[in-house]
Amino acid sequence: MVIKTVILRKEENAELENQASATIDLITYDNKKAINELLHLQDIVSVDVEENIFHTSPKEFVDLYFRNGWGLGCYYQNRMIGYIMIQLTNHHEIENYPKLINFDSEKIAETACHRGVGVHPDYRGNHLQVILQDTAADLLRKSESYKYLMCTVSPENTVSRNNIFTSGYVCLGHIDHIYRNYPRDLRLLTLSATDDE
Ligand SMILES: CC(C)(COP(=O)(O)OP(=O)(O)OC[C@H]1O[C@@H](n2cnc3c(N)ncnc32)[C@H](O)[C@@H]1OP(=O)(O)O)[C@@H](O)C(=O)NCCC(=O)NCCS
C-alpha cells in the first residue's frame, strides 16, 4: 500500500536531473518479499558504518518486530532504498525502552518502538530518515492507539542523532548495557495530534 510519494534530488552525490519520484509503502508481516528485501538492505546500509554506532537487527528480531508491528519501505525504480521498522507490542524484556525510562504498565502499552531505520548509501542526503520517521509517527497518530514512540541512537551517530532530534524526539536517558555495551541515548516522541487533523 503506497502511503506517499517523495521526490529524490540526489543519487550517489550527483544531482538527479529530472524529478525522480519514490514511494513510501506500508510493509506488513504477510509481505515476506519486502521483509527479505529489508533484511538485505539492512546489510547494505551497515557496510560503511562502524559497528559501535549501528547494530543490524538479527532476522529473528526483525520477524518479532513485524509480527507485532509494521514497517515502511521507500522504493525507487522497484528497489527498496530505505526502511523503518515499528514494533507496537510485546517489547522484548531486555530492550523494553519504555520500561527503561520507568514508564508504568499503562504507558508501556501506549508506547510503540522505532526499531531501526536505514537508507541505501547511493540515496543518502534526500532526508529519507526524517521522511520515514515522520510518516511512521503520522500513521501512529491516525491509529489513535499510541501516545508515544521511542527509539535508541548512538551519541556518536551524528547524522541519525540530528535526524531523530529534527523529528521531535527528546533524550530521556542513556544506556550502555545492551547492544554489546555500546552507549545509546533513549529518545521519546510524544504523539500529540497535529493541527491539520
Ligand atoms: C542514518 C541514515 C539513515 C541517514 O540517511 P539519510 O536520511 O539519507 O540522511 P540525510 O538526508 O539526513 O543526510 C544529511 C547529510 O548527511 C550525509 N549523510 C547521510 N548519511 C551519512 C553517513 N552514514 N555518513 C556520512 N554522511 C552521511 C548526507 O549525504 C547529507 O549530506 P549533505 O547535507 O551534504 O547532502 C543513513 O546514514 C544510514 O542508513 N546509516 C546507517 C544506519 C543507521 O545509522 N541508522 C540509524 C540508526 S537506527
The ligand as a Gaussian input file, in Angstrom:
#p B3LYP/6-31G(d) Opt

LIG

0 1
 C       21.433000       7.499000       9.243000
 C       20.907000       7.394000       7.817000
 C       19.578000       6.621000       7.796000
 C       20.664000       8.821000       7.274000
 O       20.354000       8.763000       5.890000
 P       19.619000       9.999000       5.161000
 O       18.220000      10.151000       5.618000
 O       19.834000       9.809000       3.719000
 O       20.467000      11.236000       5.693000
 P       20.187000      12.795000       5.442000
 O       19.412000      13.010000       4.185000
 O       19.638000      13.375000       6.671000
 O       21.673000      13.320000       5.238000
 C       22.141000      14.586000       5.718000
 C       23.583000      14.748000       5.228000
 O       24.409000      13.734000       5.847000
 C       25.014000      12.902000       4.849000
 N       24.983000      11.517000       5.337000
 C       23.893000      10.717000       5.484000
 N       24.265000       9.537000       5.989000
 C       25.597000       9.587000       6.165000
 C       26.551000       8.675000       6.658000
 N       26.181000       7.435000       7.083000
 N       27.838000       9.053000       6.718000
 C       28.208000      10.279000       6.308000
 N       27.353000      11.202000       5.831000
 C       26.055000      10.855000       5.763000
 C       24.147000      13.089000       3.613000
 O       24.854000      12.810000       2.413000
 C       23.751000      14.539000       3.723000
 O       24.838000      15.347000       3.275000
 P       24.542000      16.758000       2.535000
 O       23.878000      17.638000       3.551000
 O       25.900000      17.200000       2.124000
 O       23.621000      16.447000       1.390000
 C       21.940000       6.675000       6.905000
 O       23.204000       7.291000       7.037000
 C       22.105000       5.193000       7.264000
 O       21.413000       4.344000       6.712000
 N       23.062000       4.914000       8.159000
 C       23.301000       3.529000       8.605000
 C       22.188000       3.025000       9.527000
 C       21.957000       3.942000      10.718000
 O       22.861000       4.516000      11.304000
 N       20.647000       4.086000      11.075000
 C       20.257000       4.948000      12.166000
 C       20.289000       4.276000      13.465000
 S       18.838000       3.293000      13.743000

